[in-house]
Amino acid sequence: MKKTTSQIQTFLGQHTTVEGNLVFEGTVRLDGHLTGTVESKAGVMIIGETGVVNAEISVHTATVSGEVRGNIHATNRVELQPTARVFGDLSAPAVVIDSGAVLHGRCTMAGEGDTEGKTIRLHRKSKALTQKPGN
């Protein structure tokens, strides 16, 4: 996993299970299980390789190395590391998907004030990238 410039304020270990709403400031690293919702206006969410999240995630920055079942919305950036498995849509001004990562969903990249964004759909059979007309 790539290093982050901010220190981790909260660490939820591999044998931790959380159910409900996680609202935080700063940086949270999850290596356990979380079911519910995740919200942070300026926070960084790091999901480690053993992390399993069943939630809608809305944060400033998300870095995923584990599994997410739900949509991820970030106001800054979403990063999928090689071991990431995401079953849901991504939405952020910047999206980085490393080789080996699995994404089953749509990826929309839009900056602030950009309501249309760019949607890239990956087609399994042809493995071609297509964009919406006009983008």
CYANA upper distance limits for C-alpha pairs under 8 A (distance plus 0.5 A):
  1 MET  CA     65 SER  CA      7.82
  1 MET  CA     81 GLN  CA      7.40
  6 SER  CA     26 GLY  CA      8.42
  6 SER  CA     27 THR  CA      7.45
  7 GLN  CA     27 THR  CA      7.16
  8 ILE  CA     26 GLY  CA      7.84
  8 ILE  CA     27 THR  CA      5.34
  8 ILE  CA     28 VAL  CA      6.31
  8 ILE  CA     29 ARG  CA      7.21
  9 GLN  CA     26 GLY  CA      6.86
  9 GLN  CA     27 THR  CA      6.00
  9 GLN  CA     28 VAL  CA      6.62
 10 THR  CA     27 THR  CA      7.11
 10 THR  CA     28 VAL  CA      5.26
 10 THR  CA     29 ARG  CA      6.81
 11 PHE  CA     28 VAL  CA      6.44
 11 PHE  CA     29 ARG  CA      5.40
 11 PHE  CA     30 LEU  CA      6.57
 11 PHE  CA     31 ASP  CA      8.35
 12 LEU  CA     16 THR  CA      6.51
 12 LEU  CA     28 VAL  CA      8.26
 12 LEU  CA     29 ARG  CA      6.71
 12 LEU  CA     30 LEU  CA      5.27
 12 LEU  CA     31 ASP  CA      6.47
 12 LEU  CA     32 GLY  CA      6.68
 13 GLY  CA     30 LEU  CA      6.85
 13 GLY  CA     31 ASP  CA      5.46
 13 GLY  CA     32 GLY  CA      5.82
 14 GLN  CA     30 LEU  CA      8.15
 14 GLN  CA     31 ASP  CA      5.08
 14 GLN  CA     32 GLY  CA      4.50
 14 GLN  CA     33 HIS  CA      8.07
 14 GLN  CA     50 THR  CA      6.97
 14 GLN  CA     51 GLY  CA      7.53
 15 HIS  CA     31 ASP  CA      8.41
 15 HIS  CA     32 GLY  CA      6.08
 15 HIS  CA     33 HIS  CA      8.38
 16 THR  CA     31 ASP  CA      8.28
 16 THR  CA     32 GLY  CA      5.38
 16 THR  CA     33 HIS  CA      6.76
 17 THR  CA     32 GLY  CA      6.49
 17 THR  CA     33 HIS  CA      5.20
 17 THR  CA     34 LEU  CA      6.33
 18 VAL  CA     33 HIS  CA      6.71
 18 VAL  CA     34 LEU  CA      5.17
 18 VAL  CA     35 THR  CA      6.84
 19 GLU  CA     34 LEU  CA      6.30
 19 GLU  CA     35 THR  CA      5.32
 19 GLU  CA     36 GLY  CA      6.29
 20 GLY  CA     34 LEU  CA      8.43
 20 GLY  CA     35 THR  CA      6.80
 20 GLY  CA     36 GLY  CA      5.10
 20 GLY  CA     37 THR  CA      7.02
 21 ASN  CA     36 GLY  CA      5.99
 21 ASN  CA     37 THR  CA      5.27
 21 ASN  CA     38 VAL  CA      6.46
 21 ASN  CA     39 GLU  CA      8.21
 22 LEU  CA     36 GLY  CA      8.18
 22 LEU  CA     37 THR  CA      6.61
 22 LEU  CA     38 VAL  CA      5.25
 22 LEU  CA     39 GLU  CA      6.77
 23 VAL  CA     38 VAL  CA      6.50
 23 VAL  CA     39 GLU  CA      5.36
 23 VAL  CA     40 SER  CA      6.31
 24 PHE  CA     28 VAL  CA      8.32
 24 PHE  CA     39 GLU  CA      7.24
 24 PHE  CA     40 SER  CA      5.91
 24 PHE  CA     43 GLY  CA      7.31
 25 GLU  CA     40 SER  CA      6.55
 25 GLU  CA     41 LYS  CA      8.07
 25 GLU  CA     42 ALA  CA      7.03
 25 GLU  CA     43 GLY  CA      5.56
 26 GLY  CA     42 ALA  CA      7.61
 26 GLY  CA     43 GLY  CA      5.26
 26 GLY  CA     44 VAL  CA      6.78
 27 THR  CA     43 GLY  CA      6.14
 27 THR  CA     44 VAL  CA      5.10
 27 THR  CA     45 MET  CA      6.50
 27 THR  CA     46 ILE  CA      8.04
 28 VAL  CA     43 GLY  CA      8.30
 28 VAL  CA     44 VAL  CA      6.84
 28 VAL  CA     45 MET  CA      5.66
 28 VAL  CA     46 ILE  CA      6.60
 29 ARG  CA     45 MET  CA      6.62
 29 ARG  CA     46 ILE  CA      5.05
 29 ARG  CA     47 ILE  CA      6.33
 29 ARG  CA     48 GLY  CA      7.38
 30 LEU  CA     45 MET  CA      8.29
 30 LEU  CA     46 ILE  CA      6.72
 30 LEU  CA     47 ILE  CA      5.44
 30 LEU  CA     48 GLY  CA      6.44
 30 LEU  CA     51 GLY  CA      6.25
 31 ASP  CA     47 ILE  CA      6.68
 31 ASP  CA     48 GLY  CA      5.37
 31 ASP  CA     49 GLU  CA      7.27
 31 ASP  CA     50 THR  CA      5.61
 31 ASP  CA     51 GLY  CA      4.53
 31 ASP  CA     52 VAL  CA      7.95
 32 GLY  CA     50 THR  CA      6.90
 32 GLY  CA     51 GLY  CA      5.22
 32 GLY  CA     52 VAL  CA      6.80
 33 HIS  CA     51 GLY  CA      6.33
 33 HIS  CA     52 VAL  CA      5.30
 33 HIS  CA     53 VAL  CA      6.29
 34 LEU  CA     52 VAL  CA      6.96
 34 LEU  CA     53 VAL  CA      5.32
 34 LEU  CA     54 ASN  CA      6.71
 34 LEU  CA     55 ALA  CA      7.80
 35 THR  CA     53 VAL  CA      6.48
 35 THR  CA     54 ASN  CA      5.21
 35 THR  CA     55 ALA  CA      6.03
 36 GLY  CA     54 ASN  CA      7.00
 36 GLY  CA     55 ALA  CA      5.33
 36 GLY  CA     56 GLU  CA      7.63
 37 THR  CA     55 ALA  CA      5.34
 37 THR  CA     56 GLU  CA      5.56
 37 THR  CA     57 ILE  CA      6.55
 38 VAL  CA     55 ALA  CA      7.28
 38 VAL  CA     56 GLU  CA      6.80
 38 VAL  CA     57 ILE  CA      5.19
 38 VAL  CA     58 SER  CA      6.55
 38 VAL  CA     59 VAL  CA      7.97
 39 GLU  CA     57 ILE  CA      6.72
 39 GLU  CA     58 SER  CA      5.43
 39 GLU  CA     59 VAL  CA      6.18
 40 SER  CA     44 VAL  CA      8.25
 40 SER  CA     58 SER  CA      6.88
 40 SER  CA     59 VAL  CA      5.19
 40 SER  CA     60 HIS  CA      7.26
 41 LYS  CA     58 SER  CA      8.13
 41 LYS  CA     59 VAL  CA      6.12
 41 LYS  CA     60 HIS  CA      6.33
 42 ALA  CA     59 VAL  CA      7.05
 42 ALA  CA     60 HIS  CA      5.38
 42 ALA  CA     61 THR  CA      8.34
 43 GLY  CA     59 VAL  CA      6.28
 43 GLY  CA     60 HIS  CA      5.79
 43 GLY  CA     61 THR  CA      7.11
 44 VAL  CA     59 VAL  CA      7.01
 44 VAL  CA     60 HIS  CA      6.45
 44 VAL  CA     61 THR  CA      5.25
 44 VAL  CA     62 ALA  CA      6.33
 44 VAL  CA     63 THR  CA      8.34
 45 MET  CA     59 VAL  CA      7.48
 45 MET  CA     61 THR  CA      6.83
 45 MET  CA     62 ALA  CA      5.33
 45 MET  CA     63 THR  CA      6.80
 46 ILE  CA     62 ALA  CA      6.47
 46 ILE  CA     63 THR  CA      5.32
 46 ILE  CA     64 VAL  CA      6.51
 46 ILE  CA     65 SER  CA      8.40
 47 ILE  CA     51 GLY  CA      5.96
 47 ILE  CA     52 VAL  CA      8.25
 47 ILE  CA     62 ALA  CA      8.38
 47 ILE  CA     63 THR  CA      6.73
 47 ILE  CA     64 VAL  CA      5.29
 47 ILE  CA     65 SER  CA      6.24
 47 ILE  CA     66 GLY  CA      6.27
 47 ILE  CA     67 GLU  CA      8.34
 48 GLY  CA     64 VAL  CA      7.06
 48 GLY  CA     65 SER  CA      5.51
 48 GLY  CA     66 GLY  CA      5.81
 49 GLU  CA     64 VAL  CA      8.31
 49 GLU  CA     65 SER  CA      5.14
 49 GLU  CA     66 GLY  CA      4.57
 49 GLU  CA     67 GLU  CA      8.16
 49 GLU  CA     83 THR  CA      7.11
 49 GLU  CA     84 ALA  CA      7.82
 50 THR  CA     65 SER  CA      8.42
 50 THR  CA     66 GLY  CA      6.07
 50 THR  CA     67 GLU  CA      8.33
 51 GLY  CA     65 SER  CA      8.18
 51 GLY  CA     66 GLY  CA      5.42
 51 GLY  CA     67 GLU  CA      6.71
 52 VAL  CA     66 GLY  CA      6.63
 52 VAL  CA     67 GLU  CA      5.30
 52 VAL  CA     68 VAL  CA      6.48
 53 VAL  CA     67 GLU  CA      6.67
 53 VAL  CA     68 VAL  CA      5.20
 53 VAL  CA     69 ARG  CA      6.63
 53 VAL  CA     70 GLY  CA      8.36
 54 ASN  CA     68 VAL  CA      6.45
 54 ASN  CA     69 ARG  CA      5.22
 54 ASN  CA     70 GLY  CA      6.45
 55 ALA  CA     68 VAL  CA      7.87
 55 ALA  CA     69 ARG  CA      6.89
 55 ALA  CA     70 GLY  CA      5.62
 55 ALA  CA     71 ASN  CA      7.82
 56 GLU  CA     70 GLY  CA      5.55
 56 GLU  CA     71 ASN  CA      5.60
 56 GLU  CA     72 ILE  CA      6.72
 57 ILE  CA     70 GLY  CA      7.83
 57 ILE  CA     71 ASN  CA      6.69
 57 ILE  CA     72 ILE  CA      5.22
 57 ILE  CA     73 HIS  CA      6.55
 57 ILE  CA     74 ALA  CA      8.49
 58 SER  CA     72 ILE  CA      6.59
 58 SER  CA     73 HIS  CA      5.26
 58 SER  CA     74 ALA  CA      6.27
 59 VAL  CA     73 HIS  CA      6.97
 59 VAL  CA     74 ALA  CA      5.41
 59 VAL  CA     75 THR  CA      7.10
 60 HIS  CA     74 ALA  CA      5.38
 60 HIS  CA     75 THR  CA      5.24
 60 HIS  CA     76 ASN  CA      5.70
 60 HIS  CA     77 ARG  CA      7.43
 61 THR  CA     74 ALA  CA      5.97
 61 THR  CA     75 THR  CA      7.37
 61 THR  CA     76 ASN  CA      5.98
 61 THR  CA     77 ARG  CA      5.40
 61 THR  CA     78 VAL  CA      6.36
 62 ALA  CA     72 ILE  CA      8.32
 62 ALA  CA     74 ALA  CA      7.14
 62 ALA  CA     77 ARG  CA      6.96
 62 ALA  CA     78 VAL  CA      5.30
 62 ALA  CA     79 GLU  CA      6.72
 63 THR  CA     78 VAL  CA      6.43
 63 THR  CA     79 GLU  CA      5.17
 63 THR  CA     80 LEU  CA      6.57
 63 THR  CA     81 GLN  CA      7.80
 64 VAL  CA     68 VAL  CA      8.42
 64 VAL  CA     78 VAL  CA      8.39
 64 VAL  CA     79 GLU  CA      6.67
 64 VAL  CA     80 LEU  CA      5.48
 64 VAL  CA     81 GLN  CA      6.46
 64 VAL  CA     84 ALA  CA      6.14
 65 SER  CA     80 LEU  CA      6.85
 65 SER  CA     81 GLN  CA      5.53
 65 SER  CA     82 PRO  CA      7.39
 65 SER  CA     83 THR  CA      5.63
 65 SER  CA     84 ALA  CA      4.73
 65 SER  CA     85 ARG  CA      7.99
 66 GLY  CA     83 THR  CA      6.80
 66 GLY  CA     84 ALA  CA      5.31
 66 GLY  CA     85 ARG  CA      6.65
 67 GLU  CA     84 ALA  CA      6.41
 67 GLU  CA     85 ARG  CA      5.14
 67 GLU  CA     86 VAL  CA      6.26
 68 VAL  CA     85 ARG  CA      6.84
 68 VAL  CA     86 VAL  CA      5.28
 68 VAL  CA     87 PHE  CA      6.67
 68 VAL  CA     88 GLY  CA      8.12
 69 ARG  CA     86 VAL  CA      6.55
 69 ARG  CA     87 PHE  CA      5.30
 69 ARG  CA     88 GLY  CA      6.50
 70 GLY  CA     86 VAL  CA      8.12
 70 GLY  CA     87 PHE  CA      6.69
 70 GLY  CA     88 GLY  CA      5.26
 70 GLY  CA     89 ASP  CA      7.68
 71 ASN  CA     87 PHE  CA      8.19
 71 ASN  CA     88 GLY  CA      5.14
 71 ASN  CA     89 ASP  CA      5.19
 71 ASN  CA     90 LEU  CA      6.53
 72 ILE  CA     78 VAL  CA      8.40
 72 ILE  CA     88 GLY  CA      7.82
 72 ILE  CA     89 ASP  CA      6.75
 72 ILE  CA     90 LEU  CA      5.47
 72 ILE  CA     91 SER  CA      6.82
 73 HIS  CA     78 VAL  CA      8.49
 73 HIS  CA     90 LEU  CA      6.49
 73 HIS  CA     91 SER  CA      5.22
 73 HIS  CA     92 ALA  CA      6.50
 74 ALA  CA     78 VAL  CA      6.83
 74 ALA  CA     91 SER  CA      6.76
 74 ALA  CA     92 ALA  CA      5.41
 74 ALA  CA     93 PRO  CA      8.27
 75 THR  CA     92 ALA  CA      6.19
 75 THR  CA     93 PRO  CA      7.26
 75 THR  CA    112 GLU  CA      8.48
 76 ASN  CA     92 ALA  CA      6.60
 76 ASN  CA     93 PRO  CA      6.44
 76 ASN  CA     94 ALA  CA      7.09
 77 ARG  CA     92 ALA  CA      6.04
 77 ARG  CA     93 PRO  CA      6.72
 77 ARG  CA     94 ALA  CA      5.27
 77 ARG  CA     95 VAL  CA      6.24
 77 ARG  CA     96 VAL  CA      8.35
 78 VAL  CA     90 LEU  CA      8.04
 78 VAL  CA     91 SER  CA      8.35
 78 VAL  CA     92 ALA  CA      6.93
 78 VAL  CA     94 ALA  CA      7.00
 78 VAL  CA     95 VAL  CA      5.38
 78 VAL  CA     96 VAL  CA      6.80
 79 GLU  CA     95 VAL  CA      6.42
 79 GLU  CA     96 VAL  CA      5.20
 79 GLU  CA     97 ILE  CA      6.49
 79 GLU  CA     98 ASP  CA      8.33
 80 LEU  CA     84 ALA  CA      6.07
 80 LEU  CA     96 VAL  CA      6.65
 80 LEU  CA     97 ILE  CA      5.27
 80 LEU  CA     98 ASP  CA      6.49
 80 LEU  CA    101 ALA  CA      6.69
 81 GLN  CA     97 ILE  CA      7.10
 81 GLN  CA     98 ASP  CA      5.82
 81 GLN  CA     99 SER  CA      8.33
 81 GLN  CA    100 GLY  CA      8.28
 81 GLN  CA    101 ALA  CA      6.53
 82 PRO  CA     97 ILE  CA      8.30
 82 PRO  CA     98 ASP  CA      5.74
 82 PRO  CA     99 SER  CA      6.11
 82 PRO  CA    100 GLY  CA      4.97
 82 PRO  CA    101 ALA  CA      4.93
 83 THR  CA    100 GLY  CA      6.95
 83 THR  CA    101 ALA  CA      6.02
 83 THR  CA    102 VAL  CA      8.34
 84 ALA  CA    100 GLY  CA      8.31
 84 ALA  CA    101 ALA  CA      5.35
 84 ALA  CA    102 VAL  CA      6.57
 85 ARG  CA    101 ALA  CA      6.61
 85 ARG  CA    102 VAL  CA      5.17
 85 ARG  CA    103 LEU  CA      6.61
 86 VAL  CA    102 VAL  CA      6.60
 86 VAL  CA    103 LEU  CA      5.37
 86 VAL  CA    104 HIS  CA      6.66
 86 VAL  CA    105 GLY  CA      8.22
 87 PHE  CA    103 LEU  CA      6.61
 87 PHE  CA    104 HIS  CA      5.26
 87 PHE  CA    105 GLY  CA      6.57
 88 GLY  CA    103 LEU  CA      7.97
 88 GLY  CA    104 HIS  CA      6.59
 88 GLY  CA    105 GLY  CA      5.25
 88 GLY  CA    106 ARG  CA      7.63
 89 ASP  CA    104 HIS  CA      8.15
 89 ASP  CA    105 GLY  CA      5.18
 89 ASP  CA    106 ARG  CA      5.16
 89 ASP  CA    107 CYS  CA      6.35
 89 ASP  CA    108 THR  CA      8.37
 90 LEU  CA     95 VAL  CA      8.47
 90 LEU  CA    105 GLY  CA      7.89
 90 LEU  CA    106 ARG  CA      6.67
 90 LEU  CA    107 CYS  CA      5.18
 90 LEU  CA    108 THR  CA      6.61
 91 SER  CA     95 VAL  CA      8.40
 91 SER  CA    107 CYS  CA      6.47
 91 SER  CA    108 THR  CA      5.24
 91 SER  CA    109 MET  CA      6.28
 91 SER  CA    110 ALA  CA      7.80
 92 ALA  CA    108 THR  CA      7.09
 92 ALA  CA    109 MET  CA      5.55
 92 ALA  CA    110 ALA  CA      6.43
 92 ALA  CA    111 GLY  CA      7.73
 93 PRO  CA    109 MET  CA      5.24
 93 PRO  CA    110 ALA  CA      5.04
 93 PRO  CA    111 GLY  CA      5.06
 93 PRO  CA    112 GLU  CA      8.10
 94 ALA  CA    109 MET  CA      6.59
 94 ALA  CA    110 ALA  CA      8.26
 95 VAL  CA    107 CYS  CA      8.46
 95 VAL  CA    109 MET  CA      7.41
 97 ILE  CA    101 ALA  CA      6.98
106 ARG  CA    119 THR  CA      7.46
106 ARG  CA    120 ILE  CA      7.26
106 ARG  CA    121 ARG  CA      6.58
107 CYS  CA    119 THR  CA      6.18
107 CYS  CA    120 ILE  CA      6.24
107 CYS  CA    121 ARG  CA      7.62
108 THR  CA    117 GLY  CA      6.71
108 THR  CA    118 LYS  CA      5.90
108 THR  CA    119 THR  CA      4.95
108 THR  CA    120 ILE  CA      7.20
109 MET  CA    117 GLY  CA      5.92
109 MET  CA    118 LYS  CA      5.77
109 MET  CA    119 THR  CA      7.14
110 ALA  CA    114 ASP  CA      6.01
110 ALA  CA    115 THR  CA      7.43
110 ALA  CA    116 GLU  CA      7.60
110 ALA  CA    117 GLY  CA      4.63
110 ALA  CA    118 LYS  CA      6.94
111 GLY  CA    117 GLY  CA      7.78
118 LYS  CA    131 GLN  CA      7.58
118 LYS  CA    132 LYS  CA      7.66
118 LYS  CA    135 ASN  CA      6.72
119 THR  CA    131 GLN  CA      6.52
119 THR  CA    132 LYS  CA      6.88
120 ILE  CA    129 LEU  CA      7.13
120 ILE  CA    130 THR  CA      6.42
120 ILE  CA    131 GLN  CA      5.64
120 ILE  CA    132 LYS  CA      7.91
121 ARG  CA    129 LEU  CA      6.65
121 ARG  CA    130 THR  CA      6.35
121 ARG  CA    131 GLN  CA      7.31
122 LEU  CA    127 LYS  CA      6.82
122 LEU  CA    128 ALA  CA      6.73
122 LEU  CA    129 LEU  CA      5.84
122 LEU  CA    130 THR  CA      7.61
123 HIS  CA    127 LYS  CA      5.52
123 HIS  CA    128 ALA  CA      6.27
123 HIS  CA    129 LEU  CA      7.40
124 ARG  CA    128 ALA  CA      8.42
131 GLN  CA    135 ASN  CA      6.90
